[in-house]
């Protein structure tokens, strides 16, 4: 099995530094453009199917990457973004910080020590549901030897990779993945190998870093 794991394209909330979580924000104009560029660069990849988070920004990204190819897009709630509960919609950048917790920075610096707000999720809960999705994926006999596009989110893509190789000292693998970053994973006999991480097919200066 070959997996192309992609974070969704840019949204207006990305540019403003707002926590999106489960809030269903669609792609902005630039996000649509980045997804189309990525799709053009991947046009020669023979995808057998796609699985997307049902949130618009991920589902739209999958459709734009696939373009006019007649390939089914399934959805799975287990790869939705982490829930920020009552903090969703608040800004998290230093210049416009609105989070009512002085410890929010732990989300990036000490993810396993991060304490979610009311109705929010912990990093471990995120890993557990992405891990359950991954196990079902690789053990589905219908998907054997298939090439699959998976469109998800910044934290859920990192949880997916964490479940694969368990890099306990670096959940974020150095940084939050950029919008439309693609990670390629090869799975043989139940063992996954990360072949390439966070490949972008556009000028990185064309996107606002959500977490700066």
Secondary structure, DSSP 4 states (H G I P E B T S, - for coil): -EEEEEE---BHHHHHTB--TTS-PPB-HHHHHHHHHHHHHTTTS--SEEEE-SSHHHHHHHHHHHTT----EEE-GGGSPPPBGGGTT-B-SGGG---S-TTTTHHHH-GGG----TTB--HHHHHHHHHHHHHHHHT-GGGTT-EEEEEE-HHHHHHHHHHHH--TT-TTTTSPPPTT-EEEEEEETTEEEEEEEEE--S-GGGS--TT-
